[in-house]
Amino acid sequence: MPRSALAGMQEILQQELRPWEMNWERDFLGTCQALRDAGAQLLDADVSDISITQCTTTGLEAIAFGMPWQPGDEVLIPRDEFPSNRLPWMALSARGVVCREVTLWDGQEALPPRVPTVAVDPEQRLMDAIGPRTRIVAVSWIRYQDGIRLDVQRLGQACRERGVHLVVDGIQGAGTTLASLAGVSAFASGGHKGLLGPQGQGLLWTSPELRALLMPSGTWLAAPSAFSQSGVQEAPLVPWATDGRRLEPGSPSIVNCRALAASLTMLLGAGIGRIEDHVRALQQQLLDALKDDPFWQTDAARVRCLVDHRRTGPTLCFHYDDEQAQAVTRLLALGEREGITASTRDGFLRIAFHGWHDAADVRRTAAWMARI
């Protein structure tokens, strides 16, 4: 989290020590609106389509639980999705909605599973799976374990042509990768990864067409007009806002809102496109350093093909097998002692870069990986 975000949090907390001096329009409504404004700039979207959420999951739940489902309706999700983009859809079975998991490439379901290469076409697999009762296709923009990046523009266009809404979990790429909402109906992200905000604060973008279908959150902040402190409320012609506030889950933490808005302002100042190019250059440097490493060279070649074809986001995911797992575990422990933090998921070592990393970080990472 950047220092500007910490400073914003401290400012709000200092004001909370004297709450009678806080200004409703400036410190509450203004703080929330500043976050919506920054979120709209991040996604190159209309601010009226932005909702403040707690995290990726609450954004996806607003859609899953707000849709006017009919028994027999269907949601498609990729196989092996992160629980945030799996459990909300599975919970709809109580309403008679079917959540169907789609295998994205041959061998994905095998034991051990086949590792994805540049030859896979997950978008086509999902498009081929769309049926007459499919209402939503819900995907991770960038998969959390193997790092595969989906072409959401291509998938979104196909969904639109079929009258299906594409819902995107964007947390693995937001803040480091330029997002396009063309063909997308919803984009949800928590703020604590690439957006550099605090845990427990996120954003949701929805298209007006999808949002009009969704049941309002029912909170007091989802009214058409901002709540007045005068004690006299304007009688609305309709009970709910039509903009993104319609889906907001009640009073947000203005401490978190101020922090995430500050982080987004910093990222926007740097330029998401510049950050993406910088990250890609660092990834190429790491792959160059690993091309002759006896342990990593084979999978580094696979990952390089994915990077070259823009099938990855900010995280490079290197595969290892069960026999190599203990060596990778020891490598992680060594990294922690030397100030290098990485993680593993489902047989992949994940190495992520952001805008503040540089060539020296790449050299340290390569030297560390070579010590396996």
Summary of the structure (lengths in Angstrom):
residues: 372
radius of gyration: 21.9
end to end distance: 30.3
largest distance: 73.0
contacts: 1228
relative contact order: 0.14
helix: 45%
strand: 14%
